Amino acid sequence: MNLSEMYQEMGIDQDVYAYGQKITEDLKERFAEIDETAEYNQLKVLHAMQKNRVSDIHFAATSGYGYNDLGRDTLESVYADTFHAEAGLVRPQITCGTHALAIALAANLRPGDELLAVSGKPYDTLEEVIGIRPSNGSLAEYGVTYRQVDLKADSSFDLEGIRAAVNEKTKMVHIQRSKGYQTRKTLSVTEIGEVIAFVKSIKPDVICMVDNCYGEFVERIEPTDVGADLCVGSLIKNPGGGLAPIGGYIVGKEAYVENCAYRLTSPGLGKEVGATLGVMQSFYQGFFLAPTVVSGALKGAIFAANIYEKLGFEVVPNGSESRHDIIQAVAFHNPDALIAFCEGIQAAAPVDSYVTPEPWAMPGYDSDVIMAAGAFVQGSSIELSADGPIKPPYAVYFQGGLTWYHAKLGILKSLQKLKERKLVDLDLL
């Protein structure tokens, strides 16, 4: 059985496969560049592990208070060195990216302080954390105020708007690298560095925090390389490499990371407690594999952009733009197409491929959301997944794939579903 026949056995029609092969062939040069970045980042991670003398003793489980957890403490040093930061907090007790961000915010803001978002409204799940949408325990309830400066129409920072917004109360600036459920472009690390420098020129003591979710290892540098005081993300996204079963990370200036540790555990305890319960090997091994896993996900995103752009759909980023995260948005302007796409991704999954995803009211979102994810780790965004809110422009947000080959199958499967429902016409190509 040849490759074409194998795809046919997986439910992909010959014309869908042929279209995919043509797109793949056109992307060979670009994929080679991605492989070079993955090689660079692999060496960066490996160097940090060797520098910190990682040993099998660091994989041992701890329980109870977790005092003297060598694996936990060493892993935090590995993260800090990889990100060129002063300190790190990498814990299974951090449940998700939103939790990590909430910790960083609450740890470093006090009543009377103001949080300024300079890349527009943060991701949906942070709205209740901040108090944009009222919620029990929000920062607003503790007297932290909030302002935002939207990006310009071309997704660049509104520097004059930022200058006008910064005031004596501004304690922290929030920068979101990825787009979230928006159709703006993702911010490059260089752009993030430029806005940080600009903010610091106005108020040098302001804390600049970057939501780095979906961006780790896409480029050769990270926000902490360009002046970010705090950089925050999830281990079930890029840096977990698909193996971390839970967790989040915070890296940055030692004083701010220490504050985060006190918020995560309690004042007086900080980083000293927190048993790892046997997950350390997965954390280390996942981080080691992360650059390669991210490169596969990135290839999948670029493949998806080119597949759907050539079919006439609005894609963000477009098929030729530089990439700064693993997310690919496709605006269908049709709820049926959005749902069909997600069904295709689900059907390509190694887990729960027989399940049909349906829109539902998810906690933290203001509309029904459809999510396709047949993952080894529940909700893992570095594994093949797609989701989107059921509201205009009916955009799907595709990400992940532990391997490029799985991402490729997922995209072809999504196209197959759209073809079967006569939502695309490959004969027009």
N, C-alpha and C positions, 0 to 999 in steps of 0.2 A: 504494500500500500504506500503510495507516494504522499507528499505533503498535502497536495490539493485534495486527494481522496480522504485524507485524515480530517481536514476541515469540513468536507462534505458530511462525514460521519458525525461531526459535531454540530450539524444543522446549518452550515453556511453554504448558500448557493454558489454556483460557479462564478456568476457575474460579480457577486459581492466579494468573493475571494480574489478574483482577478483585479478588481478595482483597488483592493487593499494592497496587493502586491505591487502595483504600479506606484502607489503612494510611498510604500516602503522603500522601493528602489530610488525614488527621488530624494529620500531623506538620509541616504547613507553617509554623506559627507558631514551632515549635521550631527548624526548619531556618533560619529567618530570623535567630534569635539566634546560631546557629553561624556564619552568614555575617558577622555583625558582629564576632565574635571573630576570624575569619580576616582581615577587613579591618584590624583593629587590629594583629594580628601581622604582616601584610604590610607595614604602614607601619613597624613596629619593625625588621624586617629591612632594608627599603629605606633607612631612616635610617642604620643601621649601615654599609651599603655606601657610601652617599654620604659619610658622615663619614670613612671610610677611603680615599676617592678611588679606588675600584676602577676599573681600566682594562683594556683588552684585553691589555696587557703582562703582567697577572697570570695570564693563561691559558696562558702559554708553558710548554713542557716543560723540565724540567731532568733531568740524569742524574748518574751517579756519586755523589759526596758530597752534591750538592744545596746547596752553599754559596750563600748569597745568593739563595735561592729567594723572590723577591718575592711571588709568588702565594700560596705556602704561609704565609709570615709575615703577609701582609695578611689572608688568610682567618681565621687564628687571632685576629687583632684584631677581625674582623667578628663571629665567634662570641662573643668575650669581651664586646663591646659589646652584642650582642643579649641575652645572658644577664645583663648587668650584673655581670660578673665581672672580676677583676683580670687574668686571663690565660687563654689557651686552648691546647690541643694537639689539632690536627685533622689526622690523617695517614692516607694510604692504607696505611701499614705496620701500622696497627691493624686486625686482620683481621675483628673482629666485636665485638659488645657484651660478650661474656664476656671477650674479650681485653682490652678497655678497662678493665673492672672489675678484672681480674687485675693489670694494670699499676698501677692506682691503689692497690690493696691492698698489693702487694709493694713499691711505691715508698715508702710512708709507714708501713709497719710493720717493726719490727725484732725480732730474737729476744728473747723475754721479754715482748713486748707482747701485749695481748689485744684481739681484735676482738669487739665486741658487736653482734649483730643485734637491733634493737628492733621489727622488724615481722615477727618469726617467721622460719622457715627461708627462706633465700634461694632463688632460682631454681635448678632442678635442676643446671644446668651449672656453678654456682659451688660445689657440694658438694665436687667433687674439687679445685678451686682452693684452697679453705679447708682441706680435709682431713677434712671430715665423713664423706666416703667416701674411704678411703685412695687416694692416687695419687702417682705420681712427681713430685717437685718441688712438692708442696703447701705451703702456709704452715705447716702442722703440722710438716712435716719440717724447717723452719727455726726451729722453736721458738716460733711464734706460736700462742697459745691462742685458743679460741673459746667464746663463750657466746651464748645467744639468749634473748630474752623474747618469748613468743608474744603476738599480739594477743588482745584479749578476744573473747568470742563475737560481739559486735556490730561487730567489726573496728576497735575503737578501741584506742589505745595503753594498755598496762598501766603507768601511771605509777609506781605503787608497786613493781611488779616491776622496772622500769627503775632506780628509786632503789636498790633492794637489790642489783642486779647490777653497777652502776658501782663500780669499785674503783680502787686505785692503779695497777693494770696496764692499765686500760682506755685504749687509745690512739686507737681509732677506733670510731665508731658507724656501722653500716650500716642504711640505710633503703631499702626497695624500694617504689617508687611503685606499680608495677603488680602484679597478682595472681600472675603466673606460672601454673603448673598448680595453682592453688588456686581455691576458689570464694568467697574473701573479697572484700570490696569493694576497689577501687583507692583509694589515699590521695590526698586533695586536697592542693594546694600549701599551703593554709592549715593543714591538719592537720600536714603535715610541718614547717612553720614553728613550730608550737606545741610539737612534741616536741623540735625542735632547741633552742628557747629553754629548755625544761625541762632537757634534758641539760646545756646550758651553765651553767645555774644551779647544777648539782651539781658539774660539773668544767669550768671555762671553757676549758681548753686542749685538750679532746678534739676530734678531727677528725670532723666529721659529713659522711659521704659518702652521696649519694643516687644510687641506680640509677634513672635517668630514662627508661629504655627504654619506648617506646610512649606517653610522656606529652608530648613536646615539642609546643608550639603548640596543645594542647587547651584550655588556659586562657590568660589574658592575662599571667600571671606564671609564673616558673619557680622551682625550689628555691633557686637562687642569689639570688633576690630576697628570700628569707625566712630567710637565714642559713646555707645549706649551704656548707661549705668546699670541697667537691668535688661536681660534678654530671657524670654519666657516661652516655654513650649510644652508639648505633650509627648509622652513616650509611646503612645499608640499611634502617633504620626511618625514623621521621618526618623528621628534619632533612635527609636526603638527597633528599627529594622524588621518589624513584623514579628519579633520574638518576645519583646517585653509584654507581659500580660496586663499591665496597668502602669500608672506612674506619670509624673511630670517632672520638669526640671526648671530651675531658676539659676542663672549665672550672671555674674557682674561684679560690682564693687563690693568688697568684703562687708562694709558696714550695712549696706542695704540688704545683702543676702542674709546676714545675721538677723536683721529685723524680720525677714521672711521666716527664718527658722523659729523665732519666738512666736510668731503668729501661727505657724503650722502646729507646733506642740504647745508650749506655754511659756510665759515669762519665767526666766530662771533656768529653763531646761534647754531650749533651743535645739541645736544639732546633736546634742549628746544622747538623745533617746530616739527610738524608732526602729524596732526590730524589722529585719528584712525577710524573715520567714521563708527563706529558700529561693527567692527570685533573682538573686544576684547573677547567677550564670546567664540567665536569659537577658538581663540588663547589659551585661558586658558583651555577650555574643551578638546581641541585637545591635548595639552601638558599633561594634566592629564591622558588621555587615551593612550598616546603614548607607554608606556612600554608594555601594553597588545597588542596593535596593532602590534608593532614590533615583539613580540613573535610569533604571528600568521604568519607574513611574513617570519620569520626565519624558522619556521616549514615547510612552503611551499617550501623554498629554499632547505632545506635538503631533503625533500620528492622528489623534482625534481631531485636532484643530484643522489639519489639512484635509482629512476625510470630509468633514462637514462644511468647511469653507468652500470647497470646490463644488459642493451641492447647493450652494447659495445661502447657507445659514450664517447668521451673525455669530462669530466666535471671538472670545476674549480670553487670552491674547489671540491675535490672528496667527496664521500659519507660519509666518516668517519672523515674528518679533522675538527679541531676546526674552529668556525665561528667568523668573525670580522666585517661583514656587511651583508646586506640582499640580496645581488646580487648572482645569480647563473648563471654561464656561461656554455653553452653547445656548443661545436664545432661540427658542422655537416659535414663540408667539402663538403657541397652540398647546393646550394642556394634554391633548391626546398624544402628541409627539413626545412631550416630556415624560409621560407615563410609559410609553412604548420603549423609549431609550432605557429607562430604569429597569424595565422588565428584561431587556436584553442583557444588561450588566448582571442582574441576578441569575439569569439562566446560564451565564458563563462561569459562575462561582464554583469553587471546589466544595463548599459547604452550603447546604440549603439551596442548591440549584433548582430544585423542584418547587420552590416557594414563589408565589406571585406577590410582589410588593404592592401595597396600597397606600394612598395618602391617609394621614391621620394627624390628630392634634398632639404635637409633641411638646413636652414641657420646655419653656424658655423661648418659644416661637409664637408669633402673632397670627399665623395662618397654618392651614394643613400643610404637611411636608411629606413628600414621598422619599423613601430611602431604600436603596438597593445595596446590600452588603452581605455576601455570603462569606464571612470571614472566620479565621481561626480564633481571633480575638474579637469579642463583641465590640462593635463600633469603631474598629481600627480603621483609620483613614489612610494609612499607608498600604493597606490591602485594597484590592479592587473594589471600588464603591462609587456610587453616584447618588446625588440627592438634589432636591430643589423644592422651593415653596410653590404651592399651587396658587400662584397669583402672577399677573403680568410682570415681566415679559415671558413668563413660563420658561425660565432658563434652568438648565441642568448644570450641576457642578460635579464634574467627573475628576476623580483622583485615584492614585494608587496603582497597585499591581506589584506584588512581590518580585515578579519577573516581567521583563518586557514582553515575553511571549504570551503571558496571561493577559496583560493589558491589551495586546493586539487582538486576541480572541474576543475579549469583552467588547471592544469597539466594533468589531465586525458583527458580533451578535446583536449589538444595539442597532446597527444599520439593517441587519436582517429583519428585525422586528418592525422597523419603520417601513421597509420595503413590503413586507407581508400585509401591512395595513394601508398600503398605497399612500403613504405619507411622504415618500420620496420616489423619484423615477430615475433609475440608473440608465435607462435608455437615452436620456437627454445628454448624457456625458459624451 
